[in-house]
Amino acid sequence: MAFVITAPCKDEKAGECVEVCPVDCIEEGKEMFHIDPDICIDCGACEAVCPVEAIYHEDDMLDEDVPYLEAAKEFFANK
């Protein structure tokens, strides 16, 4: 399981999450940041500092947030 960055981050890119991630699993994409679900250790540090409350644990996502998890998987698969 992993944390997922969702819609409120789109075009926001504040970046506090990147600074606190202990495993460097957050990278900037074209429109928003993404969390690598294969590297995320579920620490929650990113969720706590997100100024736009865009980060949720995968288990707590709403149905409309699923495309953001898929986008993150695609982003890191293409790296």
Buried (B, 14 or more C-beta within 10 A) or exposed (E): EBBBBBBBBBEBBBEBBBEBBEEEBBBEBEEBBBBBBEEBEEBEBBBEBBEBEBBBBBEEBEEEBEEBBEBBBEBBEEE
